[in-house]
């Protein structure tokens, strides 16, 4: 906890200096936090070149905000900017990612083939298509984007408990429907 408080104090001090017009503080902010921001973004499986660009965007956004207002919780603000930039990145590049509701034509590109048969996979895909749009989005966010219930809730405007309920309900539906086919 003390480490977080020190980090927030460091950012706040730099932010105050930036707000006062100190350009050296901008350089210090960049040098001090660029690696950590890059790491947060890279953890989302974003290619290195794109992660570099997003890191620059986050830092530019942070510096711009520091010039305008006093940020009361800098660490949370940085994480929020990182998540928003990653969300925007995935939204802009969505055609490059595997979707849950599309069929996979190349079996060698399908890691599920190691666990379930092609027939079971087709059944699963058909049953996923029967789910509501909200259920599909939540399951996709959880299992393909590896987001927490809290992150999904923040993205979709739902409470974390509601996200969990919807996810559990969707998984129960899938399990029941799939078991009917397997029996």
N, C-alpha and C positions, 0 to 999 in steps of 0.2 A: 504494500500500500504506500509505503514511504517513497519507493521508486517512482510510482505513478504521480505522486504529489510533486516530487522534484522535477519530473518531466513536464508536468503542467505548469509549474513555476517557470521553468526555462522557456517554454513556448510563450507564456504570458509576458515574460520580460522582453523577449524578442518581438512579440506582437506590439507591445507598447512602444518599443523603439521604432518599429516600422511605421506605426501610427504617427509617431513624432517626425517621421521623414528620414530616418537613418537608413541609408541604402546598404551599409555594411551589415546591418541586422538581417537583411534579406539574404545575403550571401551566407551568413551564419546559419540561418534557418534552413537553407537549402543543404548546406554541408552536414548539418546535424541530423536532419530527418529524412533525407532522400532515400537512404538505404532501408530504413524501417518502412517507409511508405511503399517502396518497390517490393519489399518482402510481402506486405499485406496483399498487394495486387497480384503478385506472382503466385501466391497460394491459391488463387482462383483458376489456375491452369491457363493463364493468358500467356501467349508467346512473348519472349523476352523483348523483342523490338516494340511490340504493342504495350508491354508493361512499362518500358522506358517512357513512351509517349504519355501514357496515363499518369505516371509518376510526375512528369513535368506539368501536366494539366492540374493535378491535385495541388502541387506546390504553387503554381501560378494562382489558382483559386484561393489558396490559403493566404498568400501574400496580398492579393487584391482585397480580401476580406479584412486582413489585419490593417490595411491602409484606411478602411472605412469604419470599422467598429471594433469595440473591445470584445474579444471572444472569452466567455466565462469558463467554458470547459473545453480547452483546446484539444485534448486527446480524443474526446468523443466527437468533436467537430471534424478532426482529421479522418477518423474511422468512417464517419458518415460520408464525407466527400469521397473517400476511397470506394465505399460500397456503391454510391451513386454512379461514379465513373465506370465501375465494373458492370453495373446493371446496364448502363448506356452502351457500353462496349458489346455486351452479349446481345442486346436488343438490335444494334446496328448490324451485327455479324451473325444473326440467328440462322441464316441458311447454311452456315459452316458447321453447325452442331447437329448431332443426332437428335431426332424428335421421337418421343414415345409413341406417337400415333401413326408413324410411317413404317412401312415394311423395310426390312433390311435385305437387300438383294444378294450381297456377297457374304456367304456364311463364314468365311475366314475372318471377316471384319467384325463378326458378332461374338463378343465374349460370352454371351448367354448360351451359345451352342455347347460350351463346355459343361454347363449345368443342366440345361433342359433341351429336349429334342426340338426339331424344327416344327413339328406338329403342335407341340405345347406352346411354342413361341407364337405361332399363328393364332392359336386360341387366345393367348394372353393379349396380343395386339388387338384382336377383334373385341375382346371384353373391355380393354382400355378405351377403345373408341366409343363404347356405350356409356362411359362415365360422363358426367357433366363437365363443361369447360373448366369450371373452377376446380373440380377434383383433379382433372388432368394437369392443370397448371401447378397445383400444389404438389402433386406427386412428381412432376417433372423437376420442379425446383428442389425438392428434397433429394431425389435419387440421381438426377443427372447434373445438377448444379451444386449439389452437396451443401445446400443452405440449411440453416437451423430453422426451427419453427418460428423463432423470434424474427429472424431475417425475412422469412417468407411473409410473416404478418406485417412487417414494416413495409415490404414491397407492395403487398396487396391491399393494405389498409384494414386488415383483420386483426383481431386480438390473437395472441399466441395460443390461448386455450381453444379458440375456434378453429385455428389452423390444425391443431392436433386432432380435434374431433372430426373435422372433414377428412383428414388423412386416414384416421383409423376407420372411419365409415367406408371410405373408398377401398381401403385394403381388405376390409371384411367382405365387401361386395365382390371384389376380384377373387378372393380366396374361395368364397361360396360358389361362384360361377365356374371357376376352374375345376374345383372338386367334382362338380356335376358332370363335366366332360370326361374327367379322368376315370370316374367309376364305371 
